[in-house]
Amino acid sequence: MQQWVKPRPRHKKTFRKLYEKNYSVVARRWPHIAKLLDTLKPKLKHEVLFDPILGRPNLRVFAGDRAVMLHSPDPLLEAEQKVKSPEFRYPQFLIFLGLGLGFYPLVFKKLKGKFIKVMLIVEKYPEILKAAMHLVDLTPIFADPRVELMVGVPEDKLFPYLRKYMEFGTRKWFFKVVKFVVHEPSFALDKQYYKRVVSSTRDAIREALIFFGNDPQDSLIGLDNIVKNIEHIIFNPGVKDLYGKFRGKPAICVASGPSLAKNAHLLRQVQDKALIFCCDATLKPLLYRYGVRPHIVSSLERVPAVVKFFEGIEPDLLRDTWLGACPVVVPEVYETYGGPKIVVYRDFAHFRWLGIDRGILRIGPSCANMSFKVAEALGCNPIILVGQDLAFAETGESHVEGHVFGTQNVKLPQNAIWVRGNYAEKVATTRAWYMFLKHFELDIADYKGICINATEGGAYIEGTKVMKLADAIEEFVREPIYPVEVIREHLREPSVEEVRETVSSFKERLKETKEFMDDVMESYRSKLEEVMAFNREVLPPILSRTEDYLEDEEVERAKTLYNEIMKLKVETMGQELFYLYPMHVVQPYVINSEVELTAIFEKYNDYRFAYVEWVAKHQEWFRVMLGLLRECYVRLDWIDERIQQIEKKLNALVE
């Protein structure tokens, strides 16, 4: 039977020095974790033990009536055996489920470090991290920029945390090669928590791929609409004029879920007491069915069908209702809407590239997500959600009566997703609605105020407080705040002189961007020729062999081209102008292609073959990228023409 001994008094000094060494790195890289450790009130009972022969430290953790040892007597050998598992032959993106005393990540870094690109260490218990920092030198891990430490994150906050983590930098490139390293004793301490980590990781990866890697053609449509809307952008005020102007005042964000019929009538009595937002599709039902005039209408979708939400509405009904549209909508939306307008930028790089400041918000995929983020930026608290069902009614309706496209615009799919309901145990939703729901959870996790879900039906949104709308009004919506007067007071339309300065500055940006794009495309054309030569001269002999082997010169040429291509990608895509202008268009292709390219390195027993295939596939990569870059360049000429028209309009105004 394994014998363990407790540490002796002389060990205390060593423990303290180790902790101070580890803590200094943690405090520099993760100040929030250092603060957590400083204020920690231990709840998890544990004791430090040593193996009397090898002298390795261990931790016995007491969970209920169980005692769990975090490691075997030889934790390094234990970690080495984990590393030797076939699934970790060429690990690139590792997620550690449980830190233990840190031996697993230390050994993975030592033995597989040349392959690893990303490491995420998830530990539920801060007490275990703190103990490990007293017992093991973890600075090689903590100081490694590839490593992220995630400690003590509550179960209901896992998805928002992981969603943000996954979108950073080039992590998206490695989504297909994510591997979970399970530390079994940690997993045994709380199986539910670590299973939730796995499911939240998968949700985060899927949502990030959808959000960032959708379709270049969709991005081009958005860019086309920005080009066509440039005049609306230049001449209209921006949402930034209203930032913080409703601090501490209630907002009600209205969507067109079927449950809206249950409480929409209550909105009439609070039109002067709350800032009321609605989705574009909700405007007509509110105006014509319930007699409610919202203050701001959110519009985000770039499809022509959005125009129908505004067709035929009398301008008199809209005089106190502002269209808060993102300029990726079709220009007919601006032309059809008969009321005042506010420009609201979604956090797309194209809007930063314009250099025309109207206010940028990190808006999710739906106009309901948009309403929430605008309300937050304006300082509203609480934010009350109404009609935000994100699910089918029990009787099958997808939307409220009066919706332009009917109450069953969306049909219940055979592969419906079943989620927790606000009032029902389970409700049916779609993949798209589920994406909207998860983005609400992401936004609410960052929101500093109270979010009340007064949707009387529908799906539960993590982080909200579920209440009846009547109760929410009674508790939070009491005093008049006169939203129309506040908006009119603070919105400021640009003067002719300001527009002239904007146009002059933008023309310089346009010239600079054209020159930059010319340089990038020329460098890509040159490298494409080298890859084509490789595919003509090197690839055929390799493919014709009956045995798997490579000549040294073939490997050398492949590795050289690999390094040159990687350097070119970093040098071009790392430039600010690349990020600001073409990146949003090429990003879907870049992400999806890089996901496939990184997976190549897990295919072969002989790692060198991966270099050959990776290089060969860049013939297609450069051709696609050049095609997309040319499409972006054409839009620069279109914008140039629009700017000339605006200059003529300005001259006419002065005359």
GIBEL-V906322 format. One record per pair of residues at least 6 apart in sequence whose C-alpha atoms are under 7 Angstrom apart, sorted by the first residue. I is the first residue (numbers start at 1). J is the second residue. If there is no record, write none. Layout:
# GIBEL-V906322
I,J
I,J
This chain:
# GIBEL-V906322
3,51
4,49
4,50
4,51
4,52
5,49
5,50
5,51
5,52
6,48
6,49
6,50
7,48
7,49
7,50
15,134
15,135
16,134
18,133
18,134
18,135
18,136
18,137
19,133
19,134
22,133
22,137
22,138
22,139
25,139
25,142
25,143
26,34
26,142
27,34
37,126
37,130
42,127
44,127
45,61
45,62
46,59
46,60
46,61
46,62
47,59
47,60
47,61
48,58
48,59
48,60
49,57
49,58
49,59
50,56
50,57
50,58
51,57
51,73
56,73
56,74
57,135
58,70
58,71
59,69
59,70
60,67
60,68
60,69
60,70
61,67
61,68
61,69
62,68
63,189
68,185
69,185
70,100
70,185
70,186
72,78
75,103
76,103
79,103
79,104
79,107
80,107
83,108
90,115
90,602
91,115
91,116
92,115
92,116
92,117
92,118
92,177
93,116
93,117
93,118
93,119
93,174
93,177
93,178
93,179
94,118
94,119
94,120
94,178
94,179
94,180
94,181
95,119
95,120
95,121
95,179
95,180
95,181
96,120
96,121
96,122
96,180
96,181
96,182
97,121
97,122
97,123
97,180
97,181
97,182
97,183
97,187
97,194
98,121
98,122
98,123
98,182
98,183
98,186
98,187
99,121
99,122
99,123
100,183
100,186
101,132
101,136
102,132
102,138
106,141
117,146
118,146
118,147
119,146
119,147
119,148
120,147
120,148
120,149
121,148
121,149
121,150
122,149
122,150
122,151
123,150
123,151
123,152
124,151
124,152
124,153
125,151
125,152
126,151
126,152
141,147
155,193
158,197
158,200
159,200
159,204
160,441
160,442
160,445
162,201
162,204
163,204
163,208
166,172
166,204
166,205
167,208
172,591
173,591
173,594
173,595
173,598
174,595
174,598
175,205
175,595
176,595
176,599
177,599
187,194
207,435
212,587
212,588
213,587
213,588
213,589
213,591
213,592
214,588
215,588
216,585
216,586
216,588
216,589
219,584
219,585
220,585
222,302
222,328
223,328
225,327
225,328
225,329
225,330
225,331
226,327
226,328
227,639
228,331
229,327
229,331
231,646
233,343
234,499
235,493
235,494
236,341
236,342
236,343
236,493
236,494
237,342
237,343
237,358
237,491
237,492
237,493
237,494
238,342
238,343
238,344
238,358
238,359
239,342
239,343
239,344
239,358
239,359
240,358
240,359
241,490
241,491
242,378
242,490
242,491
243,377
243,378
243,379
244,377
244,378
244,379
245,378
245,379
246,378
246,379
246,380
247,378
247,379
247,380
248,379
248,380
248,381
249,274
249,380
249,381
250,274
250,275
250,380
250,381
250,382
250,383
250,476
250,477
251,274
251,275
251,276
251,375
251,380
251,381
251,382
251,383
251,384
252,274
252,275
252,276
252,277
252,383
252,384
252,385
253,276
253,277
253,278
253,371
253,372
253,384
253,385
253,386
254,277
254,278
254,279
254,385
254,386
254,387
254,388
255,278
255,279
255,282
255,368
255,386
255,387
255,388
256,281
256,282
256,387
256,388
256,399
256,400
257,387
257,388
257,389
257,390
257,398
257,399
257,400
258,387
258,393
258,397
258,398
258,399
258,400
259,387
259,389
259,400
259,455
259,456
259,457
260,386
260,387
260,400
261,400
263,469
264,290
265,290
267,292
268,291
268,292
272,480
272,481
272,482
272,483
273,477
273,478
273,479
273,480
273,481
273,482
274,477
274,481
275,295
275,483
276,294
276,295
276,296
277,294
277,295
277,296
277,297
277,371
278,294
278,296
278,297
278,298
279,297
279,298
279,299
279,367
279,368
280,297
280,298
280,299
280,309
281,309
281,403
282,403
284,309
285,402
285,403
286,292
286,293
287,293
289,402
293,321
294,321
295,320
295,321
295,322
295,484
296,321
296,322
296,323
296,324
297,322
297,323
297,324
298,323
298,324
298,325
298,367
298,370
298,371
299,324
299,325
299,326
299,367
300,325
300,326
300,328
300,329
300,366
300,367
301,329
302,328
302,329
302,330
303,329
303,330
304,330
306,333
307,332
307,333
307,336
309,404
310,336
310,337
311,336
315,338
315,339
318,338
318,339
319,339
319,340
320,484
321,339
321,340
322,339
322,340
322,341
322,342
323,340
323,341
323,342
324,341
324,342
324,343
324,344
325,342
325,343
325,344
326,343
326,344
326,345
326,346
327,343
343,358
344,358
344,359
344,360
345,351
345,358
345,359
345,360
345,361
346,360
346,361
346,362
346,363
347,360
347,361
347,362
347,363
349,579
349,580
349,581
349,584
350,580
350,581
352,580
353,580
353,581
354,506
355,506
356,502
361,373
363,369
363,370
363,373
364,370
364,439
365,436
366,436
369,440
381,449
381,450
382,449
382,450
382,451
383,450
383,451
383,452
384,451
384,452
384,453
384,454
385,452
385,453
385,454
385,455
386,453
386,454
386,455
387,455
388,455
389,455
389,457
389,458
389,459
390,429
390,433
390,437
390,458
390,459
391,427
391,428
391,429
391,458
391,459
392,398
392,427
392,428
392,429
392,458
397,407
397,408
398,407
398,408
398,409
398,410
399,407
399,408
400,407
401,407
416,428
416,429
416,430
417,428
417,429
417,430
418,426
418,427
418,428
418,429
419,426
419,427
419,428
419,459
420,426
420,427
420,459
420,460
421,427
421,458
421,459
421,460
422,457
422,458
422,459
422,460
422,466
423,457
427,458
427,459
437,461
441,461
441,462
441,463
444,463
445,463
451,464
451,465
452,464
452,465
452,466
452,467
453,464
453,465
453,466
453,467
454,466
454,467
454,468
454,469
456,468
510,636
513,577
520,572
521,626
524,622
528,619
528,622
531,615
531,616
531,618
531,619
532,619
535,616
538,554
555,608
558,611
558,612
558,615
559,611
561,615
562,611
562,615
572,578
573,579
582,629
582,632
586,625
586,628
597,614
600,610
600,614
601,607
601,610
604,610
